[in-house]
């Protein structure tokens, strides 16, 4: 490439041949501006992560799965324990025992969630 005209022609041909040509910056200054904007956004995200304002979605997903597993296990235990332990009780006693067991399970769930 010997002159500006041939460089401009090459750039136009290159942009036409590539599908991302529509997103290409029009000039070097535009390219620098795009780069600066992207670097600023990346830095803003990194600072937000360091402050604890943003978290990785994989961590959130994993924590949600763990919490769901904790709830499932504790509720299954309630069903298994309650069926035999509550048989033959009158309504008031049944309500009291069930409330006590539920509060115990909620406390266990809280302890398990704090570990997550």
PEJO-V575677 format. One record per residue. N is the residue number from 1. RES is the residue in one small letter. PHI is phi as a letter, one per 30 degrees, with the letter a starting at -180 (999 if undefined). PSI is psi as a letter, one per 40 degrees, with the letter a starting at -180 (NA if undefined). Layout:
n={N & N}
res={RES & RES}
phi={PHI & PHI}
psi={PSI & PSI}
This chain:
n={1 & 2 & 3 & 4 & 5 & 6 & 7 & 8 & 9 & 10 & 11 & 12 & 13 & 14 & 15 & 16 & 17 & 18 & 19 & 20 & 21 & 22 & 23 & 24 & 25 & 26 & 27 & 28 & 29 & 30 & 31 & 32 & 33 & 34 & 35 & 36 & 37 & 38 & 39 & 40 & 41 & 42 & 43 & 44 & 45 & 46 & 47 & 48 & 49 & 50 & 51 & 52 & 53 & 54 & 55 & 56 & 57 & 58 & 59 & 60 & 61 & 62 & 63 & 64 & 65 & 66 & 67 & 68 & 69 & 70 & 71 & 72 & 73 & 74 & 75 & 76 & 77 & 78 & 79 & 80 & 81 & 82 & 83 & 84 & 85 & 86 & 87 & 88 & 89 & 90 & 91 & 92 & 93 & 94 & 95 & 96 & 97 & 98 & 99 & 100 & 101 & 102 & 103 & 104 & 105 & 106 & 107 & 108 & 109 & 110 & 111 & 112 & 113 & 114 & 115 & 116}
res={x & x & x & x & x & x & x & x & x & x & x & x & x & x & x & x & x & x & x & x & x & x & x & x & x & x & x & x & x & x & x & x & x & x & x & x & x & x & x & x & x & x & x & x & x & x & x & x & x & x & x & x & x & x & x & x & x & x & x & x & x & x & x & x & x & x & x & x & x & x & x & x & x & x & x & x & x & x & x & x & x & x & x & x & x & x & x & x & x & x & x & x & x & x & x & x & x & x & x & x & x & x & x & x & x & x & x & x & x & x & x & x & x & x & x & x}
phi={999 & c & b & d & d & d & d & d & d & d & d & d & d & d & d & d & d & c & d & d & d & d & c & d & d & d & b & d & d & d & d & d & d & e & d & d & d & d & d & d & d & d & d & d & d & d & d & d & d & d & d & i & d & b & b & d & d & d & d & d & d & d & d & d & d & d & d & d & d & d & e & d & d & d & d & d & d & d & d & d & d & d & e & d & d & c & d & i & d & d & d & d & d & e & d & d & d & d & d & d & d & d & d & d & d & d & d & d & d & e & d & d & d & d & d & d}
psi={h & d & i & d & d & d & d & d & d & d & d & d & d & d & d & d & d & h & d & e & d & d & e & i & i & d & i & d & d & d & d & d & d & d & d & d & d & d & d & d & d & d & d & d & d & d & d & d & d & d & e & e & d & i & i & h & d & d & d & d & d & d & d & d & d & d & d & d & d & d & d & d & d & d & d & d & d & d & d & d & d & d & d & d & d & e & h & e & i & i & d & d & d & d & d & d & d & d & d & d & d & d & d & d & d & d & d & d & d & d & d & d & d & d & d & NA}
